[in-house]
Amino acid sequence: MGNTINIENDKVHIWKTDDKYKDLLQFLNKLYKEGLLDRDVLSHSPSEYTAKLSTGKVGMSHTQGDDMSTQYKDYEYIGIAPIKGPFGDQLVKASPLARDFGTFAITSANEYPEATIRWIDYFFSKEGSIFFRYGVEGETFNYDDNGLPQYIEEDANLENVTPFPGGGAPQYITEYNSSAINSEAVQEAQKKFDPYLPEIIYGTPLFDEKTTKEVNQIRQDMDAYYNETSSQFINGDLSFDKWDEYVSTIENMGLERLEEIYQEAYDKNFKEQ
């Protein structure tokens, strides 16, 4: 939902039904028809997508790490600035967090909760954060001339020594321990993005329990319908003659109420007094 909300002049607006969004879908549909958009873009699995990258069959893609310039360096992928749209839009999607915090839980069956907390806490130390993300020095990584850790091999078999490859774990991330994804190539690409970042990046609002249930109830159906219908507009399974019907359906699912809830949260937490 955060990716479909704009805030202009202190006004929250969910743009799922905007005419400009229709224009975007029509443009993507045109690319799809002309074979300029991957026919499987809406359905291929991560492994199938990776296979296309490895054979140079992807002209443009998006990733937050350095995969494109390292794993697929034979094809000379480079970072570029965001493409300008027909209305002069040239924006970068941004999150208030570079990465999610990650989570963990201790169950009632855990006989050593104190030791578990100490284990997790270790990953938030400098030494522990290096171990968590890079493994064992001399076995899975070495330090480069700048004192930054670097994997010895692309496939470092980290799963043998650390839970990092599983993702989602709480961890301490800094420039010092993120050289694997924050390489020189990534930093150069970021410079091309910086001029187009939003001036203010808002965090996701925290609602009380009652409001959270209401938001989730509206979004569950609305987001599913939005995602499915958008895909059908793009691949041609749904005619744009059905656009007004799509708009009406989204509105009837509680669009106005959802905007009202987010507006109240914005006014309470972010609006300048």
C-alpha positions in Angstrom: 0.0 0.0 0.0 2.9 2.4 0.8 3.9 2.2 -2.9 0.5 3.5 -4.0 0.2 6.5 -1.7 1.3 10.1 -2.5 1.3 13.0 -0.1 1.0 16.4 -1.8 0.3 19.6 0.1 -0.4 17.6 3.3 -3.1 15.6 1.5 -2.9 11.8 1.4 -3.9 10.3 -1.9 -4.1 6.6 -2.9 -3.5 6.6 -6.7 -4.8 3.2 -7.6 -7.6 4.7 -9.6 -5.8 7.7 -11.1 -5.9 8.3 -14.9 -2.1 8.6 -14.8 -2.0 5.0 -13.5 -4.2 4.0 -16.4 -1.7 5.7 -18.8 1.1 3.7 -17.2 -0.8 0.4 -17.6 -1.6 1.2 -21.2 2.1 1.9 -21.8 3.1 -1.4 -20.2 0.5 -3.2 -22.3 2.0 -1.6 -25.4 5.4 -2.9 -24.5 4.0 -6.3 -23.7 2.3 -6.5 -27.1 5.4 -5.4 -28.9 7.6 -8.0 -27.1 9.6 -5.3 -25.3 8.4 -6.5 -21.9 9.2 -10.0 -20.8 6.2 -12.2 -21.5 6.8 -14.0 -18.2 7.4 -10.8 -16.2 4.2 -11.4 -14.2 4.7 -15.1 -13.6 8.3 -16.3 -13.8 10.0 -17.7 -10.6 13.1 -16.1 -9.1 15.2 -19.0 -10.4 13.8 -18.6 -13.9 14.5 -14.8 -13.8 18.1 -15.5 -12.6 18.6 -17.9 -15.5 17.6 -15.1 -17.9 20.1 -12.7 -16.3 22.9 -15.3 -16.5 22.4 -15.6 -20.3 22.1 -11.8 -20.9 18.5 -12.0 -21.9 17.4 -9.1 -19.6 17.9 -5.6 -21.0 17.0 -3.7 -17.9 16.3 -4.8 -14.3 16.3 -3.5 -10.8 18.2 -4.8 -7.7 19.3 -3.2 -4.5 22.6 -5.1 -4.4 25.6 -5.7 -6.7 24.3 -8.8 -8.5 24.1 -7.2 -11.9 27.7 -5.9 -12.1 29.4 -8.9 -10.4 27.5 -12.1 -11.2 26.6 -10.9 -14.7 29.6 -8.7 -15.4 30.0 -10.2 -18.9 27.0 -8.2 -20.0 28.2 -4.9 -18.7 25.1 -3.9 -16.7 25.5 -0.3 -15.3 23.3 1.8 -13.0 21.2 4.6 -14.6 19.1 7.4 -13.4 15.3 6.9 -13.3 13.6 7.2 -16.6 11.5 10.3 -17.2 7.8 9.7 -17.7 5.4 11.4 -20.1 4.3 13.9 -17.5 7.8 14.8 -16.5 7.9 12.5 -13.6 11.3 11.2 -12.7 11.2 9.7 -9.3 12.8 7.0 -7.1 10.8 4.8 -4.8 12.3 5.1 -1.3 11.8 3.5 2.0 12.5 5.0 5.4 14.7 1.9 6.1 17.5 0.6 3.9 16.6 -2.9 5.1 14.0 -4.3 7.4 15.0 -4.9 11.0 14.4 -8.6 10.8 12.7 -10.6 13.5 13.1 -13.6 15.8 11.0 -15.3 18.5 11.7 -17.4 21.6 9.1 -20.1 22.1 7.9 -21.6 25.4 9.9 -24.7 24.5 13.2 -22.8 24.6 15.0 -24.0 27.7 17.7 -21.3 27.5 16.1 -17.9 26.7 18.9 -15.9 28.3 21.5 -17.7 26.2 19.3 -17.1 23.1 19.2 -13.4 23.8 23.0 -13.3 24.3 23.3 -15.1 20.9 21.1 -12.5 19.2 22.8 -9.6 21.0 26.2 -10.8 19.7 25.1 -10.0 16.1 24.7 -6.4 17.1 28.4 -6.0 18.0 31.0 -5.1 15.4 32.6 -8.5 15.6 29.3 -10.4 15.6 27.9 -8.4 12.7 30.9 -9.4 10.6 30.6 -13.0 11.6 26.8 -13.0 10.9 27.1 -11.5 7.4 30.5 -12.9 6.3 31.3 -16.0 8.3 34.8 -17.0 9.4 37.9 -15.0 8.4 40.1 -17.1 6.2 37.4 -19.6 5.4 34.5 -17.7 4.0 35.9 -14.1 3.8 39.1 -12.0 4.0 39.6 -8.3 4.6 40.6 -6.2 1.6 43.2 -3.4 1.5 40.6 -0.9 2.8 39.9 -3.1 5.8 36.5 -4.2 4.5 35.3 -7.8 4.5 35.0 -9.6 1.1 33.8 -13.1 0.4 36.5 -15.5 -0.7 34.1 -17.0 -3.3 30.7 -15.9 -4.6 29.2 -19.0 -3.1 30.8 -18.8 0.4 28.7 -21.6 1.9 27.7 -19.3 4.7 24.8 -21.5 5.7 27.3 -23.8 7.3 28.3 -21.2 9.9 25.6 -18.5 10.1 21.9 -18.1 9.6 22.4 -15.0 7.4 21.5 -16.7 4.1 18.0 -17.5 5.4 17.2 -13.8 5.6 14.9 -12.0 8.0 17.1 -12.2 11.1 17.8 -9.2 13.3 21.2 -7.8 12.5 23.5 -4.7 12.7 24.2 -3.2 9.3 26.7 -0.5 8.7 28.8 0.6 5.7 31.6 -1.4 7.3 29.8 -4.7 7.1 27.8 -4.2 3.9 30.5 -4.2 1.3 29.0 -7.2 -0.4 26.0 -5.2 -1.5 27.3 -1.7 -1.1 30.2 -2.0 -3.6 31.7 0.9 -5.5 29.4 0.1 -8.5 26.4 0.4 -6.2 27.6 3.6 -4.7 28.1 5.1 -8.2 24.6 4.0 -9.2 23.2 5.6 -6.1 24.7 8.9 -7.0 22.5 8.9 -10.1 19.4 8.2 -8.0 20.1 10.8 -5.2 18.8 13.9 -7.1 15.4 12.2 -7.6 14.8 10.9 -4.1 11.8 12.4 -2.2 12.6 15.2 0.1 10.8 13.5 2.9 10.4 9.7 3.3 7.6 8.8 5.6 7.6 5.7 7.8 4.6 3.3 7.9 2.1 4.6 10.5 1.3 2.5 13.6 -2.4 2.1 14.2 -4.2 1.0 17.3 -5.6 -2.6 17.3 -9.1 -1.7 16.1 -7.8 0.5 13.2 -5.2 -2.1 12.2 -8.0 -4.7 11.8 -10.0 -2.3 9.7 -7.1 -1.4 7.5 -6.1 -5.0 7.0 -9.6 -6.0 6.2 -9.9 -3.3 3.5 -6.4 -3.9 2.1 -6.6 -7.7 1.9 -9.3 -7.6 -0.7 -8.3 -4.3 -2.4 -4.6 -5.1 -2.8 -5.4 -8.6 -4.2 -7.9 -7.2 -6.7 -5.5 -4.3 -7.6 -2.6 -6.7 -8.2 -4.6 -9.2 -10.2 -6.4 -6.6 -12.3 -3.2 -4.6 -13.0 -1.6 -7.8 -14.3 -4.5 -8.5 -16.6 -4.5 -5.0 -18.0 -0.8 -5.3 -18.8 -1.0 -8.7 -20.5 -4.2 -7.9 -22.4 -6.5 -10.4 -20.6 -8.6 -7.4 -19.5 -9.7 -4.7 -21.9 -9.2 -1.1 -20.9 -12.9 -0.7 -21.7 -13.3 -2.2 -18.2 -11.3 0.6 -16.5 -14.4 2.4 -15.1 -15.6 -0.9 -13.7 -12.2 -1.4 -12.1 -12.3 2.1 -10.6 -15.8 1.6 -9.2 -14.8 -1.8 -7.6 -11.8 -0.3 -5.9 -13.8 2.6 -4.6 -16.5 0.3 -3.3 -13.9 -1.7 -1.4 -13.3 1.2 0.9 -10.8 3.5 -0.9 -12.2 6.7 0.6 -12.2 5.2 4.1 -8.6 4.0 3.7 -7.5 7.5 2.6 -9.3 8.9 5.6 -7.4 6.6 8.0 -4.0 7.3 6.5 -4.8 11.1 6.5 -5.6 10.9 10.2 -2.3 9.1 10.9 -0.4 11.7 8.8 -2.1 14.6 10.5 -1.3 13.2 13.9 2.3 12.1 13.3 3.8 14.1 10.4 1.9 17.2 9.5 3.7 20.4 10.5 1.9 22.2 13.2 
